[in-house]
Amino acid sequence: MRPAYPARRRLDREGVACEALDNGFESRSDPAALQEVCDRLGPADVEAFFERWMRVIPTPLDSADRAAGYWWDLAMRQVEVSRTLVLDDPRRARGFFESLVADNVDIGRPEQVAMVFARRLGRPVSQPYRTRVFSPGTEVAIDFGYERSRVKQHPKEGRALRIETVINKPSDIGIRARLRHLPELVERARAVNGRLLMIERAGQGCAIGSALFERIHQPFKGEGQRTGALRFGDPRAMALAGALCRVVHAVTGLTNRSLRGQVAGPLGQDHTSGQMSYDLRRLRLHGLIERIDGSDTYRLTPEGIRVAVFYTKLQARLLRPLLEAGRPPAPPELRRALITIDHVLTDHTARARLGPAA
């Protein structure tokens, strides 16, 4: 849905100053007025446009048919809802976005695409999940889809970051196609854009404070309940964190069944329903997940998202590469630096007479 052009004309008539950015807005003197104008487009406006043309276009149905209850009912074929974030320093727009691409390119994994659309995976879909990063000309974009709908994220004219959610079939996000459901569809599509930003923020700034780190490293005792810690490096805790990073859980929620298989894979062994129940209880008591009222489904808390991403990134992107940096394919300069450090530590240990006995 692109109300930018009619909204711009209306703002001009009402004397609200704004600066255009293609089919959006870069700046405005009255943000509240702009939002109010954009939110005016609703089912009644589309119905009025439709009725105006139906009085002009010949149809096989006449007034008698309409009086008898035979007439056309409008349905939504495609709705696009976008969010544009204008950057303070346009010179850094491309670098910022390419950094975002490098850190979040794995959002296209099948388990994660569904998160963006907040739809639980209950059966195979007719079309595969897909994602791609491409460079048409000098532009870079992330384009990923679920069933018939898609999300595209790209820099806008070098000054903004644009997220576009295009719904080609409302049922993809659990909305009926009749026009009266347009407000609900727009609300859910806006939530799609917001969830994508939430995940990307967690990925960019996932470091946790010492208080939270120490808290989850201690067994929980309180409220008449107790449970074990979630210590970094413990294979089961790391497998659990990696499973929670699958962003489908950040929106659709997670259950004993949906999480169990994703934990069992990294562990290389079966993870029983009872073991998963214990893990869910640990996560809940440590404040990393919360139960959705009236269901056996949980959702990650903001702390839970940060802990899961932090644990996974720290292990996969920092510690593991460093531990393997002493041999190819690590860069030669890094290997030489590690050899130097090893020699210095060996000499220091020998001078302290702490080396192994002869």
Secondary structure, DSSP 8 states (H G I E B T S, - for coil): ---HHHHHHHHHHHT--EEEETTEEEEES-HHHHHHHHTT--HHHHHHHHHHHHTTS--S--HHHHHTT-----B-S-EEEEEEEE-S-GGGHHHHHHHHHHHHGGGGSHHHHHHHHT----S--SS--EEEEE-STT--EEEEEETTEEEEEEEETTTEEEEEEEESSGGGGT--SBGGGHHHHHHHHHHHHHHHHHHHHHHHS----HHHHHHHTS-EEETTEEE----TT-HHHHHHHHHHTSTHHHHH-B-HHHHHHHHHHHHTS---HHHHHHHHHHHHHTTSEEE-TTSS-EEE-HHHHHHHHHHHHIIIIIIHHHHTTTSTTS-HHHHHHHHHHHHHHHHHHHHTT-S---
